[in-house]
Amino acid sequence: MICYFLVMNVIGFLSMLIDKYRAVHHSWRISEKALLLLAVLGGSIGSYIGMQTVHHKVNKKKFSIGVPLMIILQILGLTYLLLGPNKSIMR
């Protein structure tokens, strides 16, 4: 599972860099739907770091709010999966 999230975050990061490069050079772009899908599928941290690194999509609400929200939801989901429903992080 860790390898999956590492790969997805690298892909999320690179997709932001590639899309920014293509935007600057007026080339074929990666769709917003695809960028958000990569974040939803586990690449939210990489996507966010990519956004901040090259200042790409940071002014679009679906990215500036959506990607950090996905990070929070993914962290909560992973915590639940790792600790299980009957365990608490407060104990």
C-alpha positions in Angstrom: 0.0 0.0 0.0 2.9 2.4 0.8 4.4 1.7 -2.7 1.1 2.5 -4.3 0.8 5.9 -2.6 4.4 6.7 -3.3 3.9 6.0 -7.0 0.6 7.9 -7.2 2.2 10.9 -5.5 5.2 11.0 -7.8 2.7 10.8 -10.7 0.6 13.6 -9.2 3.6 15.8 -8.7 5.0 15.2 -12.2 1.6 15.7 -13.8 1.4 19.2 -12.3 4.9 20.0 -13.6 4.2 18.7 -17.0 0.9 20.5 -17.3 2.5 23.8 -16.2 5.3 23.3 -18.8 2.8 22.7 -21.5 0.7 25.7 -20.5 3.7 28.0 -20.7 4.6 26.5 -24.1 1.0 26.5 -25.5 1.1 22.8 -26.0 -1.4 20.0 -25.5 -2.6 20.0 -21.8 -3.6 17.4 -19.2 -7.3 17.9 -18.4 -8.3 19.2 -15.1 -10.4 16.1 -14.7 -7.3 13.9 -15.1 -5.3 16.0 -12.6 -8.0 15.8 -10.0 -8.5 12.1 -10.6 -4.8 11.5 -9.9 -5.2 13.4 -6.6 -8.3 11.4 -5.7 -6.6 8.1 -6.5 -3.9 8.7 -3.9 -1.7 11.4 -5.4 -3.1 14.3 -3.5 0.1 15.2 -1.6 2.3 15.0 -4.7 -0.3 17.1 -6.6 -0.3 19.7 -3.9 3.5 19.9 -3.7 3.5 20.2 -7.5 0.9 23.0 -7.4 3.0 24.9 -4.9 6.3 24.2 -6.6 5.4 25.6 -10.0 2.5 27.8 -8.9 0.0 25.9 -11.0 -3.8 25.8 -10.5 -3.4 27.5 -7.1 -6.0 30.1 -8.0 -8.6 27.6 -9.1 -10.9 26.8 -6.2 -11.5 23.1 -7.2 -7.7 22.7 -6.8 -6.9 25.1 -3.9 -9.7 23.7 -1.8 -10.2 20.3 -3.3 -6.7 18.9 -3.2 -6.0 19.8 0.5 -9.4 18.4 1.3 -8.4 15.1 -0.5 -5.2 15.1 1.6 -7.2 15.3 4.8 -9.7 12.6 3.7 -6.9 10.3 2.5 -5.0 10.7 5.8 -8.2 10.0 7.8 -9.0 6.9 5.6 -5.5 5.5 5.9 -5.6 6.1 9.7 -8.9 4.2 9.9 -7.5 1.4 7.8 -4.3 1.0 9.8 -5.9 1.3 13.2 -9.2 -0.4 12.5 -12.6 0.5 13.7 -12.1 -0.7 17.3 -8.8 1.1 18.0 -8.2 4.7 19.0 -5.3 6.9 18.5 -6.0 8.6 21.8 -5.1 5.5 23.9 
